[in-house]
Amino acid sequence: MKTIFDWLAVLLFCAIALTYLHRSLAPRSLRSDHMLAYLPPVLGCVAANWLGNDGAAIAAYALLFASAAYYVMVLKPQQDFT
């Protein structure tokens, strides 16, 4: 955890993981997403961290932004299951 990319990627990954864990506790009838829907933003975090640590900062920031946008627009973390 030496660069900003390490911190940003881990922060976004934690948000995605917590959303997945929260939804896994919901009844099956209320769940609208599948486990594979979480794969693109997680892979984006991995790739962005690698790119950022390898010196491609602009590409890393763009990929982190794209992963965060996917998380908000597709996975919809603000969705309530009550």
WOTA-V905190 format. One record per backbone hydrogen bond with DSSP energy under -1.0 kcal/mol. CO is the residue of the C=O (numbers start at 1). NH is the residue of the N-H. If there is no record, write none. Layout:
CO:NH + CO:NH
This chain:
3:7 + 4:8 + 5:9 + 6:10 + 7:11 + 8:12 + 9:13 + 10:14 + 11:15 + 12:16 + 13:17 + 14:18 + 15:19 + 16:20 + 17:21 + 18:22 + 19:23 + 20:24 + 27:30 + 34:37 + 35:38 + 36:39 + 38:42 + 39:43 + 40:44 + 41:45 + 42:46 + 43:47 + 44:48 + 45:49 + 46:50 + 47:51 + 48:52 + 49:53 + 50:54 + 51:56 + 55:57 + 56:60 + 57:61 + 58:62 + 59:63 + 60:64 + 61:65 + 62:66 + 63:67 + 64:68 + 65:69 + 66:70 + 67:71 + 68:72 + 69:73 + 70:74 + 70:75 + 76:79
